[in-house]
Each structure stands twice: as structure tokens, then as C-alpha cells.
Amino acid sequence: MELSALMNYDAEELRQADLDHCIHPWPDFEDWPQTGATIMVRGEGAHVWDAEGRKFIDGIGGLWFANVGFGRQELIDAATKQLAELPQYSYFTDLGNPPAAQLAAKLAELTPGDLNHVFYSTGGSVANDTAGRTAHYYFNNQGKPSKRLFISRRNAYHGSTYLSAALSGKMSDKRGFHSPDGLVHYLSAPNCYRMPPGSNGEAAYCDHLVEEFEGKVAELGADRIAAFFAEPIMGAGGVLVAPAGYHQRMKAVCEANDILYVSDEVVTGFGRLGHFFASEAVFGVVPDMITVAKGITSGYMPLGATLVSERVYAGLSKPRADGGGFAHGFTYSGHAAACAVALANIEVMQREDLCGRVRQTGPYFLKRLQTLADLLIVGDVRGSHFMLCVELVQDRRTKALFPEQVAIEKRIDRETQARGMIVRLIDNLCVLSPALILTREGIDEMVNILRESIEAVMAGLHREGIPFGD
Ligand SMILES: Cc1ncc(COP(=O)(O)O)c(C=O)c1O
């Protein structure tokens, strides 16, 4: 029997309802009426099924979040039990719940350094907004109200709320919106594939990036800067792995200038790089704040968290001379059912040593993906462990991109979906971030599909007389 019949809906009706009434994030209104959305209805392990019953290998892990995979009974049971007992209740001021308290203690155990305090929210954007507001509050409480500017990097992605969108550095995403004037200042993204001309290797490039930060601090004044935001590996901005030593040196600049270092681990947290947190374990940095979401519940419930150090907490919890307190929070802060799921998620990850598995399988994944480098439109293959990317270019020698009208991303998307795989296409980038349970066989399957899809796209370009190559 058709899956849609079993689920008691009409696939076409669903597609039409979605088309007529839903506003999706980052819609492509140019061909929206023709394409509409692929409606996903079910997941199991590292696979998903759409409303028409088609099965896909989930190359994007939902959207960098399905870390333990779909259909995990422990997570479903944890949610069901907590929903029956008490889904959520006010968490404001002096009210709390057991899963939120237990999860906070667990997170404090897993975080690096003394990041022992947790502020709960509902997702990554809000966790970053919270980090920004916390930095302001902290410095105001220290009697340093002028420290209010933020430093971020071009191409960074920190979210879509007003502040987190301002912290994000992809300038094309800002078209049509307003941002708070002058609040956020941007440094270069650390892009080792596209280092500026004349760069003399990665070490010299790293010097250049650190000097740029120092220059920015000198220009703005350390007494005006509150915090520096950075993803350990820039995700949506291109899966950019910074040169060796970069994060430690940027942290040193922060320390020298009393700037808080906020590590956005919304993607890298919870095992994607083989550790619960990548900041210290991979990059040798103990941040002042870490923001997480996505993998904290493997996407079974919306949850975000801002983890803060003892130092930041001391500033935050100091009674204010003018009265009042940390007036910041959400109806769903400390959501009991979401926190219960997060606890079950962490338990599964630890029991199955998913971080250890990622540390073992990750290098194989990258090595297999690097075999695509012989394809003439593959410019770069990069990333780490379960956070990888293939960059497509028209000319490998000059690294020039295909013109926008070629719509290379749509071509790859069509070919991969036709072969039963979902890949995240960001402009010319094919991003892969599957569930951490993916086996070597699953990795081989993904790489094979991607190869066939790129080859099919190249054949199409050739037929249309669109040039590419070395
Ligand atoms: C690094 C990073 N930070 C923050 C966010 C925003 O998280 P959310 O979409 O849960 O608000 C994302 C989302 O992809 C992200 O990749």
C-alpha cells in the first residue's frame, strides 16, 4: 500500500496547501509555484520518506541536527512521559522543573572549563541573542556600559532573529532588511581555499586574520567592544575550517582586551566533530559562552541553550545597584519535555559512544569525499568529521563560480533527489551533515550518489555548451 494512504492524507493536497499557505525560510519565489516543497513525512535512522513514498538518504541530518538519527524510541519515550506528567510550566523567577535542572547539571559536566551555568531558550538564534544580551548586561553590571559592540565574521551564520541576523555576516541575506546601525562589525571569514592573493601559506594567512582583528579592536576601541562571536567551523557560510591556531589566537586577542568570546556550537556541538563540544577538544579554546541548539535534542524538540562561565555568571547574578535583575526569558525557557528529550539524547550518545564513532568514521568520510576531486567542477572538498562540503566552481584554475543564471545548485539538487539523497545546496556548495550513526556503507552510498549527480550535471552543462574545467 502507498505510504500516503497508510498515513491518511493526499500527497497532492498537502503539497497544494503548503504552496498556498506556508512561507518557508529562504524561499525561491522565482520558481516556487512550479516546484513547491518536497513534503517529508517519516524518518528512520539516517533516512527520510516524502509524502509520495520516496525514500531518501538524509545527507543533511534534518538540517545539521538529527545526530542520533530518526525514530529513536528512548527519545520518543522521554518526550511522551514528560508530556503526560507536565509538558511545560512557567520557568520564570522561582519556578523550575526536574528535566531542566538535571540537564543543566549534565551540561555543566560536559562543557569545557567552568561553563557551569545554563540559560535555556528555544533554538540557536535565540541562544545567540541571549549571549549578546548577556554580554551587554554583564558589562553594564561591571560599570562598563560603553562595551556594547559585537565583532563577527563575514559569511558567519548565527540566526534569523533581529540580533542574531545582525551578527550573521552573509551580506546577501541582509538585502531587503534593516539591521541595528553600527552594532556589529565584521572581520574576514577564514577561508583557506580562497585566501587573498599573495598570501604566503596558511600560517601567514592566520597572522593576517589575527592582525585584522587587532586592527579592528584598535579602530573601534577595546572599551567599546563587548563580545566576539565565532562558529568553531563556519557552517552555512561554507564549512570553513580556519587555519591552525586561529581560534586560540583570536581568544588571546579577546582576553587581552576584555572582550567576551562566544563560541557558536549550534552545529558543531553534540558530536558532529567527534566531541560534545568542539571549542576546547578540537580547537583548544575555553570560551566565555557557548551557544547550542539542534543536536542537543537531535531535533526531536526545539531547544537552545547559552552556557556561561563562572566569571560571566558572577557578573550576571550580581544584584543591581538600581534594582531589578536579568530581565530576559521566554515562555518556553527550560521547556520540561524538550529538556527530558535532551537528557535521553545525551544518554543515547554516551551509551553508544557516538562521539567515538564519529572520531573513527569522520576521517573515512572526508577521504571518500575527496575522491570527487577528479571531477572537473569540484574546486575544493573540505570540512571535518560529519561536517563536510564540496565546493563547485566553473574554472578550477581561477576558482571562478558559475554565473547565477546557470543555477548550479538547482541542477545538483534535482540530480541528487532523483537518486534518493538530500544534500544541502548553498549557492555553489554541497553541504553534507548526516546523522552521526551513518555507517561506512552509508557514507559510500552518499559519495557514489554525489559523484553520479555531479557527473550528470556536467553532462547537462556540456550539452548546453556551458564551459567548465581547468
Ligand atoms: C551556527 C549556527 N548558529 C545559529 C543557528 C540558528 O539556529 P536556529 O535555526 O535554531 O535558530 C544556526 C542555524 O543553522 C547555525 O548554523
The ligand as a MOL file (V3000), in Angstrom:
LIG
                    3D

  0  0  0     0  0            999 V3000
M  V30 BEGIN CTAB
M  V30 COUNTS 16 16 0 0 0
M  V30 BEGIN ATOM
M  V30 1 C 25.9840 28.1260 13.5630 0
M  V30 2 C 24.5290 28.4250 13.7060 0
M  V30 3 N 24.1240 29.2520 14.6680 0
M  V30 4 C 22.8320 29.5360 14.8510 0
M  V30 5 C 21.8630 28.9970 14.0380 0
M  V30 6 C 20.4190 29.3580 14.2380 0
M  V30 7 O 19.7730 28.3170 14.8610 0
M  V30 8 P 18.1700 28.2090 14.7670 0
M  V30 9 O 17.8360 27.9970 13.3500 0
M  V30 10 O 17.8670 27.0360 15.6630 0
M  V30 11 O 17.6060 29.4580 15.3230 0
M  V30 12 C 22.2270 28.1240 13.0320 0
M  V30 13 C 21.2240 27.5020 12.1470 0
M  V30 14 O 21.5130 26.8170 11.2080 0
M  V30 15 C 23.6000 27.8400 12.8390 0
M  V30 16 O 24.0130 27.0500 11.8340 0
M  V30 END ATOM
M  V30 BEGIN BOND
M  V30 1 1 1 2
M  V30 2 1 2 3
M  V30 3 2 2 15
M  V30 4 2 3 4
M  V30 5 1 4 5
M  V30 6 1 5 6
M  V30 7 2 5 12
M  V30 8 1 6 7
M  V30 9 1 7 8
M  V30 10 2 8 9
M  V30 11 1 8 10
M  V30 12 1 8 11
M  V30 13 1 12 13
M  V30 14 1 12 15
M  V30 15 2 13 14
M  V30 16 1 15 16
M  V30 END BOND
M  V30 END CTAB
M  END
